[in-house]
Amino acid sequence: MKCCAVIPVFNHEHAVGAVVAALRTHGLPVLMVDDGSRPSCAAVLDTLVADDPQGVRLVRRAENGGKGAAVADGLRAALAAGFTHALQIDADGQHDTADVPRFLAAAQAEPRHAIIGCPLYDESVPRGRLYGRYATHVWVWINTLSLRITDSMCGFRVYPLEAVVRELDRARIGRRMDFDVEVLVRLDWAGVPIRNLPTRVRYPEDGVSHFRPLADNLAISWMHTRLFFGMLLRAPRLIARHFLGAA
C-alpha cells in the first residue's frame, strides 16, 4: 500500500499548516488542492510546498469549484502519482490526526475497503448540524438498501484509489458538499466493501465553514432523489448482495 493525504483547501490559511504538519509527523505525503483560494491562502500553500518539497505537493484549480471538485482532482492526481490509497481530510482542523495510524492500519489490513470515519462529537458541534445529518443517514441507508455506511458525511476517510477514480470517471458525482455522500453510495453500489471507524471530530471556534445552507441543502436533496431512482434500477442486485450473499 502506498498512501498519501488529500486535503481540499479553500481559504483555510490559518488552519491548514497545522493539519499538514500533523500528517507529516505520521510519514504521510500530502497533496493539497487549492480550490481557487484568495491570494493570502495561496501564498501559505506555496510556502508549505517550498518548506517540504519532497513531502508536500500542490494541485491548483483556476477557480473555485467546490469541495467535491477539489477532492476529485486530488484523488486523480494521487493515482497518477503512483499512490494506491488516499486519506481524505479537511483543512480546517476538525478531524483528529491522532487517528491517522488507525485508519492507515485498517486500510493496510483490508486494502479493497473504503475506510470511513464515524464521528464522535464533543460539545463544540452545532446542534442543528448534528441533528440535520440524520436525514442524510436515513436516505443513504435507503439508497444502499443496507446499514453498511454508518455516517456518509464525515470527510475523514481512506479510499482505494483505483476503485474511487473508476467511479469518478463512470458517473458525474456531486462537486460540492454532496460529494462525500454520493461517492460512498456509488462505491457501495460498485461492490467496494465499507469499514466504519470511530473518530473524534470537533468544530473549532474560529473554524471556516463553506457550507451554504440553502444551495447545499438543495443540492443534497437533489442528490438523494437521483440516488433513489438509481437504487431502484439496482435493487435486484443490491438485494441479492446484501440479503442473499451473492457477489
C-alpha positions as CSV (number, residue, x, y, z in Angstrom):
1,M,0.0,0.0,0.0
2,K,1.2,3.5,-0.9
3,C,-0.9,6.1,0.7
4,C,-1.0,9.9,0.6
5,A,-3.2,12.5,2.2
6,V,-5.5,14.7,0.0
7,I,-6.6,18.0,1.5
8,P,-9.1,20.2,-0.3
9,V,-8.3,23.8,0.6
10,F,-10.4,27.0,0.2
11,N,-9.3,30.0,2.2
12,H,-8.1,27.9,5.2
13,E,-4.7,29.6,5.5
14,H,-4.9,29.8,9.3
15,A,-5.5,26.1,9.9
16,V,-4.1,24.1,7.0
17,G,-0.5,24.4,8.1
18,A,-1.1,22.6,11.4
19,V,-3.0,19.9,9.5
20,V,-0.2,19.4,7.1
21,A,2.4,19.3,9.9
22,A,0.5,16.7,11.8
23,L,0.1,14.5,8.8
24,R,3.8,14.7,8.0
25,T,4.6,13.5,11.5
26,H,2.8,10.3,10.6
27,G,5.0,10.0,7.5
28,L,2.2,10.7,5.0
29,P,3.0,12.5,1.8
30,V,0.5,15.4,1.4
31,L,-1.3,16.6,-1.7
32,M,-3.2,19.8,-1.2
33,V,-5.7,21.0,-3.7
34,D,-6.1,24.8,-3.8
35,D,-9.8,25.3,-4.9
36,G,-9.4,28.9,-6.1
37,S,-8.3,30.4,-2.7
38,R,-7.6,34.1,-2.2
39,P,-4.0,35.2,-2.6
40,S,-3.2,35.1,1.2
41,C,-4.2,31.5,1.4
42,A,-2.4,30.6,-1.9
43,A,0.8,32.2,-0.5
44,V,0.6,30.0,2.6
45,L,0.2,26.9,0.4
46,D,3.2,27.8,-1.7
47,T,5.2,28.2,1.5
48,L,4.2,24.8,2.8
49,V,5.4,23.2,-0.5
50,A,8.6,25.2,-0.5
51,D,9.4,24.2,3.1
52,D,8.9,20.4,2.3
53,P,9.1,19.9,-1.4
54,Q,9.6,16.1,-1.1
55,G,6.6,15.6,1.2
56,V,4.1,18.2,0.2
57,R,2.6,18.7,-3.3
58,L,0.0,21.2,-4.6
59,V,-2.7,21.0,-7.2
60,R,-4.1,24.4,-8.1
61,R,-7.5,24.9,-9.5
62,A,-8.0,28.1,-11.5
63,E,-11.4,28.9,-9.9
64,N,-13.5,27.6,-7.0
65,G,-15.4,24.5,-8.0
66,G,-16.5,23.2,-4.6
67,K,-15.2,20.6,-2.1
68,G,-16.1,17.7,-4.3
69,A,-14.4,19.1,-7.4
70,A,-11.2,19.7,-5.3
71,V,-11.2,16.2,-3.8
72,A,-11.9,14.6,-7.2
73,D,-8.9,16.5,-8.7
74,G,-6.7,15.4,-5.7
75,L,-7.7,11.7,-6.0
76,R,-7.0,11.7,-9.7
77,A,-3.6,13.4,-9.1
78,A,-2.8,10.9,-6.3
79,L,-3.5,7.9,-8.6
80,A,-1.5,9.4,-11.4
81,A,1.4,9.9,-9.0
82,G,1.5,6.2,-8.2
83,F,-0.4,6.1,-4.9
84,T,-2.7,3.2,-4.2
85,H,-4.7,4.8,-1.4
86,A,-5.6,8.3,-0.3
87,L,-6.6,9.6,3.1
88,Q,-9.1,12.5,2.7
89,I,-9.1,15.0,5.5
90,D,-10.5,18.5,5.8
91,A,-8.2,21.6,6.0
92,D,-10.0,23.3,8.9
93,G,-8.6,21.1,11.7
94,Q,-11.8,19.5,12.8
95,H,-10.5,15.9,12.3
96,D,-8.2,14.3,14.9
97,T,-5.0,13.5,13.1
98,A,-4.0,11.2,16.1
99,D,-6.4,8.7,14.5
100,V,-4.4,8.6,11.2
101,P,-2.4,5.5,12.2
102,R,-5.6,3.5,12.9
103,F,-7.1,4.5,9.5
104,L,-3.9,3.5,7.7
105,A,-3.6,0.2,9.6
106,A,-7.2,-0.6,8.7
107,A,-6.5,0.2,5.0
108,Q,-3.4,-1.9,5.1
109,A,-5.3,-4.9,6.6
110,E,-8.2,-4.5,4.1
111,P,-6.9,-2.7,1.0
112,R,-10.0,-3.2,-1.0
113,H,-12.1,-1.5,1.6
114,A,-13.1,2.2,1.9
115,I,-12.3,3.1,5.5
116,I,-14.7,5.8,6.6
117,G,-14.9,7.9,9.7
118,C,-17.8,7.6,12.1
119,P,-17.7,10.9,14.1
120,L,-17.6,11.1,17.9
121,Y,-18.5,14.7,18.6
122,D,-17.7,16.8,21.6
123,E,-19.7,19.8,22.9
124,S,-18.4,22.0,20.1
125,V,-20.7,20.5,17.5
126,P,-23.6,22.8,16.4
127,R,-26.8,21.0,17.3
128,G,-28.5,21.9,14.1
129,R,-25.7,20.3,12.0
130,L,-25.8,17.3,14.2
131,Y,-29.5,16.6,14.0
132,G,-29.7,17.5,10.3
133,R,-27.2,14.7,9.5
134,Y,-29.8,12.1,10.3
135,A,-31.9,12.8,7.3
136,T,-29.0,12.1,5.1
137,H,-28.1,8.9,7.1
138,V,-31.6,7.6,6.5
139,W,-31.6,8.3,2.8
140,V,-28.2,6.7,2.4
141,W,-29.5,3.5,4.2
142,I,-32.4,3.5,1.8
143,N,-30.3,4.2,-1.3
144,T,-27.9,1.3,-0.4
145,L,-30.6,-1.0,1.0
146,S,-28.3,-1.5,3.9
147,L,-26.8,-0.1,7.1
148,R,-23.2,-0.6,5.8
149,I,-22.4,3.2,5.8
150,T,-22.8,4.5,9.3
151,D,-22.0,8.1,8.5
152,S,-21.6,9.3,4.9
153,M,-20.9,12.9,5.7
154,C,-17.6,12.6,7.6
155,G,-14.8,13.9,5.4
156,F,-12.1,11.8,7.1
157,R,-11.7,8.5,5.2
158,V,-9.3,6.3,3.2
159,Y,-10.1,5.4,-0.4
160,P,-8.7,2.6,-2.6
161,L,-7.8,4.9,-5.4
162,E,-8.4,2.7,-8.5
163,A,-11.9,2.0,-7.3
164,V,-12.8,5.5,-6.4
165,V,-11.4,7.1,-9.6
166,R,-13.3,4.4,-11.6
167,E,-16.5,5.8,-10.1
168,L,-15.4,9.4,-10.7
169,D,-15.0,8.5,-14.4
170,R,-18.2,6.5,-14.6
171,A,-20.7,9.0,-13.1
172,R,-20.9,12.7,-12.6
173,I,-20.7,12.9,-8.8
174,G,-21.6,16.0,-6.9
175,R,-18.9,18.6,-6.9
176,R,-19.7,20.5,-3.7
177,M,-20.8,19.3,-0.2
178,D,-22.9,16.5,-1.8
179,F,-19.7,14.7,-2.9
180,D,-18.8,12.9,0.3
181,V,-22.2,11.3,0.5
182,E,-22.7,10.4,-3.2
183,V,-19.2,8.9,-3.7
184,L,-19.8,6.4,-0.8
185,V,-23.2,5.4,-2.1
186,R,-21.7,4.8,-5.5
187,L,-18.7,2.8,-4.1
188,D,-21.2,0.6,-2.2
189,W,-23.2,0.1,-5.4
190,A,-20.0,-0.9,-7.1
191,G,-19.3,-3.6,-4.5
192,V,-16.5,-1.8,-2.7
193,P,-16.5,-3.0,0.9
194,I,-17.0,-0.4,3.6
195,R,-15.4,-0.3,7.0
196,N,-16.6,2.2,9.6
197,L,-14.1,3.5,12.2
198,P,-15.0,5.9,15.1
199,T,-13.0,9.1,15.1
200,R,-13.1,12.3,17.2
201,V,-14.5,15.4,15.5
202,R,-14.5,18.9,16.9
203,Y,-15.7,22.3,15.5
204,P,-13.0,24.9,16.2
205,E,-14.4,28.2,17.4
206,D,-12.6,30.1,14.7
207,G,-13.2,27.4,12.1
208,V,-14.1,28.4,8.5
209,S,-17.2,26.7,7.1
210,H,-18.1,26.9,3.4
211,F,-21.4,25.1,3.8
212,R,-24.2,27.2,2.1
213,P,-27.4,26.3,3.9
214,L,-29.8,26.9,1.0
215,A,-27.8,26.0,-2.0
216,D,-26.0,23.0,-0.5
217,N,-29.2,21.6,1.1
218,L,-31.0,21.8,-2.2
219,A,-28.1,20.1,-3.9
220,I,-28.1,17.3,-1.3
221,S,-31.8,16.9,-1.7
222,W,-31.5,16.6,-5.4
223,M,-28.6,14.1,-5.0
224,H,-30.8,11.9,-2.7
225,T,-33.6,12.0,-5.3
226,R,-31.2,10.9,-8.1
227,L,-29.7,8.2,-6.0
228,F,-33.1,6.9,-5.0
229,F,-34.0,6.3,-8.7
230,G,-30.5,4.8,-9.2
231,M,-31.2,2.4,-6.3
232,L,-34.4,1.3,-7.9
233,L,-32.6,0.3,-11.0
234,R,-30.0,-1.6,-9.0
235,A,-32.4,-3.0,-6.4
236,P,-32.4,-6.6,-7.6
237,R,-28.5,-6.7,-7.5
238,L,-28.3,-4.9,-4.2
239,I,-30.9,-7.2,-2.6
240,A,-29.0,-10.3,-3.9
241,R,-25.7,-8.9,-2.5
242,H,-26.9,-7.7,0.9
243,F,-29.5,-10.3,1.8
244,L,-28.7,-13.4,-0.3
245,G,-25.0,-13.3,-0.2
246,A,-24.5,-13.0,-4.0
247,A,-21.4,-11.3,-5.4
